[in-house]
Amino acid sequence: MTGLRIGFLFVAVVAGAYAALMLIDGQLIDFGVAAAICAGSSVAAGLIAYAAGRRRKAVARGRAAVWEVRDQQAATAADQQCPFCGGTCQTLSDSPRFVDRQGARHARGPSSQSRHDDRARKY
C-alpha cells in the first residue's frame, strides 16, 4: 500500500465515524458533509489501488516479454556463427569421449597398461 492510499483510507474512516456521530446527534448538514468526504476518500483509495494493480500487471508483462526474448536468444545462440573463425558455436567435438577411450583401453587387455600400473603390482 502506498502512503497516499493509506492517508485516504484514514480520512475515510475518520470522516465515516464523524458522519455516524452526526447522524445520531441529528445534525444532518454535518452528516452530509462528512459522508461526502468519507465517500470521496474511499473512491480515491480505490482508484489508487486499481492503478497500482494495473501498474503491477504491466510490469509483470514487461518482465515476461524480456525473459521471452532472452529465451529466444538462448535458443538461437547455437545457430550463430563465431565472429573469429566463422564456424558455428557449440558443436560436438570430433575427439572420442573419455568413456569411449577408457572402454577401448580396457578392451586391449593388460599388456597395454602403463608402467605405473606395473610398479603398483610389484609392491
Phi and psi in degrees as GROMACS dihedral restraints (atoms count N, CA, C in turn):
[ dihedral_restraints ]
;  ai    aj    ak    al  type     phi  dphi    fc
    3     4     5     6     1   -82.5    20    10
    4     5     6     7     1   160.3    20    10
    6     7     8     9     1   -64.5    20    10
    7     8     9    10     1   -35.1    20    10
    9    10    11    12     1   -65.3    20    10
   10    11    12    13     1   -41.8    20    10
   12    13    14    15     1   -65.9    20    10
   13    14    15    16     1   -40.9    20    10
   15    16    17    18     1   -62.3    20    10
   16    17    18    19     1   -40.3    20    10
   18    19    20    21     1   -62.6    20    10
   19    20    21    22     1   -44.7    20    10
   21    22    23    24     1   -64.4    20    10
   22    23    24    25     1   -38.3    20    10
   24    25    26    27     1   -65.6    20    10
   25    26    27    28     1   -39.0    20    10
   27    28    29    30     1   -63.7    20    10
   28    29    30    31     1   -43.6    20    10
   30    31    32    33     1   -62.2    20    10
   31    32    33    34     1   -40.4    20    10
   33    34    35    36     1   -63.9    20    10
   34    35    36    37     1   -40.6    20    10
   36    37    38    39     1   -68.4    20    10
   37    38    39    40     1   -44.4    20    10
   39    40    41    42     1   -65.5    20    10
   40    41    42    43     1   -43.9    20    10
   42    43    44    45     1   -66.2    20    10
   43    44    45    46     1   -36.4    20    10
   45    46    47    48     1   -65.3    20    10
   46    47    48    49     1   -41.8    20    10
   48    49    50    51     1   -65.0    20    10
   49    50    51    52     1   -41.9    20    10
   51    52    53    54     1   -64.1    20    10
   52    53    54    55     1   -39.8    20    10
   54    55    56    57     1   -63.1    20    10
   55    56    57    58     1   -40.9    20    10
   57    58    59    60     1   -63.9    20    10
   58    59    60    61     1   -42.3    20    10
   60    61    62    63     1   -64.9    20    10
   61    62    63    64     1   -39.3    20    10
   63    64    65    66     1   -69.1    20    10
   64    65    66    67     1   -32.9    20    10
   66    67    68    69     1   -67.6    20    10
   67    68    69    70     1   -40.5    20    10
   69    70    71    72     1   -65.5    20    10
   70    71    72    73     1   -39.1    20    10
   72    73    74    75     1   -76.4    20    10
   73    74    75    76     1   -16.2    20    10
   75    76    77    78     1    91.3    20    10
   76    77    78    79     1    11.1    20    10
   78    79    80    81     1   -95.2    20    10
   79    80    81    82     1    94.2    20    10
   81    82    83    84     1   -72.0    20    10
   82    83    84    85     1   -30.7    20    10
   84    85    86    87     1   -65.6    20    10
   85    86    87    88     1   -48.5    20    10
   87    88    89    90     1   -64.2    20    10
   88    89    90    91     1   -37.1    20    10
   90    91    92    93     1   -61.1    20    10
   91    92    93    94     1   -45.8    20    10
   93    94    95    96     1   -63.1    20    10
   94    95    96    97     1   -42.5    20    10
   96    97    98    99     1   -65.8    20    10
   97    98    99   100     1   -45.5    20    10
   99   100   101   102     1   -65.7    20    10
  100   101   102   103     1   -39.0    20    10
  102   103   104   105     1   -65.7    20    10
  103   104   105   106     1   -38.6    20    10
  105   106   107   108     1   -65.9    20    10
  106   107   108   109     1   -40.1    20    10
  108   109   110   111     1   -64.8    20    10
  109   110   111   112     1   -42.5    20    10
  111   112   113   114     1   -61.3    20    10
  112   113   114   115     1   -46.5    20    10
  114   115   116   117     1   -66.0    20    10
  115   116   117   118     1   -42.9    20    10
  117   118   119   120     1   -62.5    20    10
  118   119   120   121     1   -42.3    20    10
  120   121   122   123     1   -66.8    20    10
  121   122   123   124     1   -38.2    20    10
  123   124   125   126     1   -65.0    20    10
  124   125   126   127     1   -41.9    20    10
  126   127   128   129     1   -64.6    20    10
  127   128   129   130     1   -43.2    20    10
  129   130   131   132     1   -61.4    20    10
  130   131   132   133     1   -43.9    20    10
  132   133   134   135     1   -63.7    20    10
  133   134   135   136     1   -38.6    20    10
  135   136   137   138     1   -65.1    20    10
  136   137   138   139     1   -41.5    20    10
  138   139   140   141     1   -65.1    20    10
  139   140   141   142     1   -38.0    20    10
  141   142   143   144     1   -64.1    20    10
  142   143   144   145     1   -42.5    20    10
  144   145   146   147     1   -64.3    20    10
  145   146   147   148     1   -40.7    20    10
  147   148   149   150     1   -63.3    20    10
  148   149   150   151     1   -45.1    20    10
  150   151   152   153     1   -64.3    20    10
  151   152   153   154     1   -39.5    20    10
  153   154   155   156     1   -64.5    20    10
  154   155   156   157     1   -39.3    20    10
  156   157   158   159     1   -64.7    20    10
  157   158   159   160     1   -41.2    20    10
  159   160   161   162     1   -65.0    20    10
  160   161   162   163     1   -40.2    20    10
  162   163   164   165     1   -65.2    20    10
  163   164   165   166     1   -42.4    20    10
  165   166   167   168     1   -60.8    20    10
  166   167   168   169     1   -41.9    20    10
  168   169   170   171     1   -67.2    20    10
  169   170   171   172     1   -38.8    20    10
  171   172   173   174     1   -64.9    20    10
  172   173   174   175     1   -41.0    20    10
  174   175   176   177     1   -64.5    20    10
  175   176   177   178     1   -40.9    20    10
  177   178   179   180     1   -64.1    20    10
  178   179   180   181     1   -40.0    20    10
  180   181   182   183     1   -64.8    20    10
  181   182   183   184     1   -39.4    20    10
  183   184   185   186     1   -63.9    20    10
  184   185   186   187     1   -42.4    20    10
  186   187   188   189     1   -64.7    20    10
  187   188   189   190     1   -40.4    20    10
  189   190   191   192     1   -63.8    20    10
  190   191   192   193     1   -38.7    20    10
  192   193   194   195     1   -65.8    20    10
  193   194   195   196     1   -39.4    20    10
  195   196   197   198     1   -64.0    20    10
  196   197   198   199     1   -45.0    20    10
  198   199   200   201     1   -67.3    20    10
  199   200   201   202     1   -32.7    20    10
  201   202   203   204     1   -65.6    20    10
  202   203   204   205     1   -41.6    20    10
  204   205   206   207     1   -64.3    20    10
  205   206   207   208     1   -42.6    20    10
  207   208   209   210     1   -64.0    20    10
  208   209   210   211     1   -38.6    20    10
  210   211   212   213     1   -64.9    20    10
  211   212   213   214     1   -39.9    20    10
  213   214   215   216     1   -66.4    20    10
  214   215   216   217     1   -38.5    20    10
  216   217   218   219     1   -65.8    20    10
  217   218   219   220     1   -39.1    20    10
  219   220   221   222     1   -68.2    20    10
  220   221   222   223     1   -35.1    20    10
  222   223   224   225     1   -70.1    20    10
  223   224   225   226     1   -33.6    20    10
  225   226   227   228     1   -92.1    20    10
  226   227   228   229     1    -2.3    20    10
  228   229   230   231     1   -63.8    20    10
  229   230   231   232     1   -32.2    20    10
  231   232   233   234     1   -70.1    20    10
  232   233   234   235     1   -23.9    20    10
  234   235   236   237     1   -87.4    20    10
  235   236   237   238     1    -9.2    20    10
  237   238   239   240     1   -77.1    20    10
  238   239   240   241     1   151.9    20    10
  240   241   242   243     1   -93.2    20    10
  241   242   243   244     1   148.7    20    10
  243   244   245   246     1   -69.7    20    10
  244   245   246   247     1   131.6    20    10
  246   247   248   249     1   -69.6    20    10
  247   248   249   250     1   -19.9    20    10
  249   250   251   252     1   -89.5    20    10
  250   251   252   253     1   -49.8    20    10
  252   253   254   255     1  -104.3    20    10
  253   254   255   256     1   -13.0    20    10
  255   256   257   258     1    82.3    20    10
  256   257   258   259     1    -5.0    20    10
  258   259   260   261     1   -83.8    20    10
  259   260   261   262     1   165.6    20    10
  261   262   263   264     1   -76.5    20    10
  262   263   264   265     1   145.5    20    10
  264   265   266   267     1   -82.1    20    10
  265   266   267   268     1   154.8    20    10
  267   268   269   270     1    58.3    20    10
  268   269   270   271     1    48.3    20    10
  270   271   272   273     1   -90.8    20    10
  271   272   273   274     1   158.1    20    10
  273   274   275   276     1   -69.4    20    10
  274   275   276   277     1   147.3    20    10
  276   277   278   279     1   -76.3    20    10
  277   278   279   280     1   147.2    20    10
  279   280   281   282     1   -81.2    20    10
  280   281   282   283     1   -16.9    20    10
  282   283   284   285     1   -73.9    20    10
  283   284   285   286     1   150.1    20    10
  285   286   287   288     1   -67.6    20    10
  286   287   288   289     1   153.1    20    10
  288   289   290   291     1   -69.8    20    10
  289   290   291   292     1   160.3    20    10
  291   292   293   294     1   -60.0    20    10
  292   293   294   295     1   -41.7    20    10
  294   295   296   297     1   -63.7    20    10
  295   296   297   298     1   -39.4    20    10
  297   298   299   300     1   -65.8    20    10
  298   299   300   301     1   -39.5    20    10
  300   301   302   303     1   -65.1    20    10
  301   302   303   304     1   -40.2    20    10
  303   304   305   306     1   -66.9    20    10
  304   305   306   307     1   -38.7    20    10
  306   307   308   309     1   -63.5    20    10
  307   308   309   310     1   -40.0    20    10
  309   310   311   312     1   -67.8    20    10
  310   311   312   313     1   -36.2    20    10
  312   313   314   315     1   -65.8    20    10
  313   314   315   316     1   -43.9    20    10
  315   316   317   318     1   -74.0    20    10
  316   317   318   319     1   -24.8    20    10
  318   319   320   321     1   -73.6    20    10
  319   320   321   322     1   -25.4    20    10
  321   322   323   324     1   -72.5    20    10
  322   323   324   325     1   -22.0    20    10
  324   325   326   327     1   101.6    20    10
  325   326   327   328     1  -179.7    20    10
  327   328   329   330     1   -73.0    20    10
  328   329   330   331     1   -16.3    20    10
  330   331   332   333     1   -70.4    20    10
  331   332   333   334     1   -20.6    20    10
  333   334   335   336     1   -96.9    20    10
  334   335   336   337     1    11.2    20    10
  336   337   338   339     1   -74.0    20    10
  337   338   339   340     1   158.3    20    10
  339   340   341   342     1   -74.3    20    10
  340   341   342   343     1   168.8    20    10
  342   343   344   345     1   -67.4    20    10
  343   344   345   346     1   -27.7    20    10
  345   346   347   348     1   -62.7    20    10
  346   347   348   349     1   -41.0    20    10
  348   349   350   351     1   -64.6    20    10
  349   350   351   352     1   -36.0    20    10
  351   352   353   354     1   -66.8    20    10
  352   353   354   355     1   -39.7    20    10
  354   355   356   357     1   -66.6    20    10
  355   356   357   358     1   -36.3    20    10
  357   358   359   360     1   -65.8    20    10
  358   359   360   361     1   -34.5    20    10
  360   361   362   363     1   -73.1    20    10
  361   362   363   364     1   -28.7    20    10
  363   364   365   366     1   -68.2    20    10
  364   365   366   367     1   -34.4    20    10
